[in-house]
Amino acid sequence: METNQSEIFNEMHRLIEAANAKNIQLRAIGGLAVQAHNKTNHPLFVREFADLDFVVASKQRRAFEAFMPEVGYQPNKKFNIMNGDQRQIYYHETTEMKIDIFVGDFEMCHKIPLENRLTADPITIPLAELLLSKAQIVELNRKDALDITSVLLNNETGNGDNETINLKVLAQLCSQDWGLYKTTSINLGRVVDIVHEKDISLSQAERDLIMSRVQAIQKTFEEMTKPIAWQLRDRVGTRVKWYIEVEEVSR
């Protein structure tokens, strides 16, 4: 059964509100979370979404597993038994909508800690981590590059979390993980390339705003503390693989 875009947004909010009522920290991640912060509803970034992605606190895993059947979702038992401490999959009993759950942290090409950050935003993971969740993709496609661009256009950079890409958090995470820093830096360069495309539907003011925020992040990376281990890994560079190979999760 097909689900239209207003229904999938409503479902995202329904699940978060129902989880809140049970004191379960459930926050959206992925493209739908990016769209939730597309405050201008810029048409360049509006697209279709087939399923939902969330993060839940690992300390609440058991409560969450009991919660999902209450709101109409059944587990992929085989997948959840094998991976349930890190990742889980559920399907709606009627619509068969798929929900992908990351437990505690987000880990794909790089690991992004989230366990203690899920209360920073009422709907999604914090904007700094949301940006990194897209920027950590080694084989970045245009859809994900546009998601990064959307986050940068629609949200300020600064030192807080309220509708802000927290530069302190970016510095903290990327100073601890050279690989995350490297992939993020490469993908910011790809965003710059998109912003400078002649035919992209961005005004000059929007291009300038995105570029100013890219530059703020790049400056943060330049000025952040770089531990000895980070500096040594930087010398090795990309001659040694710096990311995790990601396997596709079958339906």
Secondary structure, DSSP 8 states (H G I E B T S, - for coil): ----HHHHHHHHHHHHHHHHHTT--EEEESHHHHHHT-TT--GGG-----SEEEEE-GGGHHHHHHHHHHTTEEE-HHHHHHHTTTEEEEEETTT--EEEEEESEEESSSEEE-TTTTTSSSSBS-HHHHHHHHHT-SS--HHHHHHHHHHHHHSEEESS-TTEEEHHHHHHHHHH-HHHHHHHHHHHHHHHHHHT-TTSS--HHHHHHHHHHHHHHHHHHHHS---HHHHHHHHHGGGS--S--------
